[in-house]
Amino acid sequence: MELYIGRPSDLNGRLPREIRTYDFLDALGIQYYRTDHERADNMEACNVIDAVLGVRICKNLFLCNRQKTRFYLLMMPGDKKFRTKELSSQIGSSRLSFADPEDMLRYLDIEPGAVSIMGLMNDKTRTVQLLIDSDVLKEEYSGCHPCVCTSSLKLKTADLIHVFLPATGHGYQTVILNGEE
């Protein structure tokens, strides 16, 4: 794997959702680093990607309430355990579960394995509420997928919060997850 600055020079074979991500970031003037890789199906593969980027890629979970009337994108450090009860009490939504792949595609134009904050650029109805663990906000850089699971990006966290999110029309709620029982 190599580390590149910005978009690929050759876009052949890239999915439209990935190209739209680069177009969006470039239009906003956000600098980003990128690496291409095989689909990462285990933590060892993720650790290699993290090392190339020099950042920890966030764990991104797409959640919903039981009635499927509220959808959430949770960004948290990859090494923390997710506890539904811990999050539910902070956001006032009980019975959280993982949302269906169909909802992920409908609202974020993302498929399982590629869930990312970048998908919020596709949520034109602002249906999805972004939740960010406080530890993610402490990091200078954040890592995420460009709406596909075969590339990863490194961006300044401040650019995500102060440039990217406003451009998508989304805000965020800070949550504090301990990952303990």
Buried (B, 14 or more C-beta within 10 A) or exposed (E): EEEBEBBBEEEEEBBEBBBBBBEBBEEBEBEBBBBBBEEBEEEEEBEBBBEBBEBBBBBBBBBBBEEEEBBBBBBBBBEBEBEEEBBBEEBEBEEBEBBEEEBBBBBBBBBEEBBBBBBBBBBEEEEBBBBBBEBBBEBEBBBBBBBBBBBBBBBBBEBBBEBBBEBBEBEBEEBEBEBEE
